[in-house]
């Protein structure tokens, strides 16, 4: 089964436990950190504003702090995205998930899209950048094209979705991305993944990391029987 996790602990280390709802409160972020430490998640993914708060709360240094740039619509001006990346570094983020300029991409302005990504990657260095291509707006050919633009401009991960688009991630999204980029970068599947069976299926399809607000449910629905099902 390749790199598919075989235990709850292994699966938790593949999950970015996420809270990006605009109405989330301080208490919600406290709970997010508590859950991350209880289950041993790979990371917490939070808005830029909350990075210092969760950074201070986390005692487990193995858990990364991930934040978002140009989120969730992607058409923020490049200098603004660059500034967000700069601030993310200053505040103690470990990784950055940025949204491509979807509007520019759909308009065929591929050089602008690439320059946007590269500018954030350069500013974020040495922090790894995951580039969200928002597959819910893209055809199969566009998913391939966007993935290659992301990787060719320094993305360490191609990420499927924001969770705010038309739909969440699909297994075919991940398979298309993997075919397009091979082993040049990793893949983060995000958007609508709520159970262990779904998470394991996405990993089997080629995802390296799962982004989910339902991290706790994913772990609590895990059983070894699922390894035979997927």
Steps between C-alpha positions, in 0.01 A plus 500: 500500500801726461502799727145463634502539881422182688432650845316797647829653601643477148183647352501792746850595385361550150223742604510879508229567759328807358287788623439775245134586563455878515281477811746284699578635846800495733348205683473311172871549436583388854301184432678450168838503673379267776373254240822522300702415809264225611502321165848593379397669176763608249400867525236754583391727214366838608448855370798735519346696787501192724854379425664663808224373727520134393881519482505603866250233605671207328740312723563213259773636274438226243161653413540761227313828470362553149334819378337620179582773247264652243227292656242393389442676165857531374476829313673711765773710336841330500670763723228442760554124490874558534440721804276234653779245452751736662272553799432126526873438536536776757212364708643148511317300234672181382322463165289713268200391293437756224215520250591553133344790314213288372355787298831563324543127437151463350581800278811326365741744667736218593813714530326720757388191693853362502652830606245528781599158632872556459483833684338339803739202490803732496367710789397195701837327467601285687139423589336252261207631296196292412321641195122463501373465143127473593412201282127566533532774236731310265472243221732198497735677257495812717582297813804360319606845378454670838690222678796533265506879532502463879783247507707680237485814714617340821196346668590221740139378494205530265185531709160417354248735657430781743181346633320818394456413130228321308592161644762323703781279381441189289715193458532575130640847585785336690561241230515770230741711705725202573512405132588858410775564755634152570730519800602863448283614792260368760122521496264630769139391457253732671131579489220278626712218642319391814564130569796264534384304196502815287838610633660161437350489150653839418839388630478182296419714194821697550444764768782552749308724741132541583360842588183471703292674762367153590835366617359363823222312323749362248709349778202378701351322198826317426510122526735242358206354307507809279843402373337203328217711354684778326 
